[in-house]
Amino acid sequence: MSNRFCQAGYLLEVPAILMVTAIVLALLLPAISGIARQIALSIGILIYAGCLYYIILTPGWQPGGRLPLWRRLLWFGLAAVPALGALWYAWFG
């Protein structure tokens, strides 16, 4: 069996995690208030940031190899900064 077929579908769990997180937050956030809402939203934001890290940085990684700088900057700009902004809004906004 070739490597191409062994690697097929290795990122399928990440979109599933993102969809489940979005559905749970959409159902849960209107029903709770106060500190519980902030904690649930913060956990959801951290899950999203972790999944985006896996989607953007992990593909193409090889043991002993270095990740290109553009991938790190892309993740920082697309996932880390918005996640920090959302966390700031959830707790202080």
C-alpha positions as CSV (number, residue, x, y, z in Angstrom):
1,M,0.0,0.0,0.0
2,S,1.5,3.4,-1.0
3,N,1.9,6.3,1.4
4,R,-0.6,8.3,-0.5
5,F,-3.4,5.9,0.6
6,C,-2.2,5.5,4.1
7,Q,-2.4,9.3,4.7
8,A,-5.9,9.7,3.2
9,G,-8.3,11.4,5.6
10,Y,-5.9,12.2,8.4
11,L,-7.4,15.6,8.9
12,L,-11.0,14.5,9.0
13,E,-11.3,14.5,12.7
14,V,-10.4,18.2,12.9
15,P,-13.5,19.5,11.0
16,A,-15.6,17.2,13.0
17,I,-14.3,18.6,16.2
18,L,-14.9,22.2,14.9
19,M,-18.5,21.4,13.9
20,V,-19.3,19.7,17.2
21,T,-17.8,22.6,19.1
22,A,-19.8,25.1,17.1
23,I,-23.0,23.2,17.6
24,V,-22.5,22.7,21.3
25,L,-21.6,26.4,21.8
26,A,-24.6,27.5,19.7
27,L,-27.0,25.4,21.9
28,L,-25.3,26.0,25.2
29,L,-24.4,29.7,25.2
30,P,-27.9,31.1,25.1
31,A,-29.0,28.9,28.0
32,I,-26.2,29.9,30.4
33,S,-25.1,33.2,31.8
34,G,-22.4,34.8,33.9
35,I,-19.1,33.1,34.5
36,A,-20.3,29.8,33.1
37,R,-20.8,31.5,29.7
38,Q,-17.4,33.0,29.8
39,I,-15.8,29.7,30.6
40,A,-17.7,27.8,27.9
41,L,-16.8,30.4,25.3
42,S,-13.1,30.4,26.4
43,I,-12.9,26.6,26.1
44,G,-14.5,26.8,22.6
45,I,-12.0,29.5,21.6
46,L,-9.1,27.4,22.8
47,I,-10.4,24.4,20.9
48,Y,-10.7,26.4,17.7
49,A,-7.2,27.8,18.1
50,G,-5.8,24.3,18.7
51,C,-7.6,22.9,15.6
52,L,-6.5,25.7,13.4
53,Y,-2.9,25.1,14.7
54,Y,-3.3,21.5,13.6
55,I,-4.7,22.4,10.2
56,I,-2.2,25.2,9.3
57,L,1.0,24.0,10.9
58,T,0.9,20.3,11.0
59,P,0.5,19.3,7.3
60,G,3.9,18.7,5.8
61,W,5.7,18.5,9.1
62,Q,8.4,15.9,9.3
63,P,10.5,14.7,12.2
64,G,13.6,16.8,12.5
65,G,12.3,19.3,10.1
66,R,11.6,23.0,10.7
67,L,8.3,24.6,9.9
68,P,8.5,27.5,7.5
69,L,8.2,31.0,9.0
70,W,5.2,31.9,6.8
71,R,3.2,29.0,8.3
72,R,3.9,30.2,11.8
73,L,3.0,33.8,10.9
74,L,-0.2,32.6,9.1
75,W,-1.3,30.7,12.2
76,F,-0.5,33.7,14.4
77,G,-2.5,36.0,12.2
78,L,-5.4,33.8,11.5
79,A,-5.8,31.9,14.8
80,A,-3.8,33.3,17.7
81,V,-4.6,37.0,17.3
82,P,-8.4,36.5,16.8
83,A,-8.5,33.9,19.6
84,L,-6.8,36.4,22.0
85,G,-9.2,39.1,20.9
86,A,-12.2,36.9,21.5
87,L,-10.8,35.8,24.9
88,W,-10.3,39.5,25.8
89,Y,-13.9,40.3,24.7
90,A,-15.3,37.3,26.6
91,W,-13.7,38.3,29.9
92,F,-13.4,42.1,29.7
93,G,-15.8,43.3,26.9
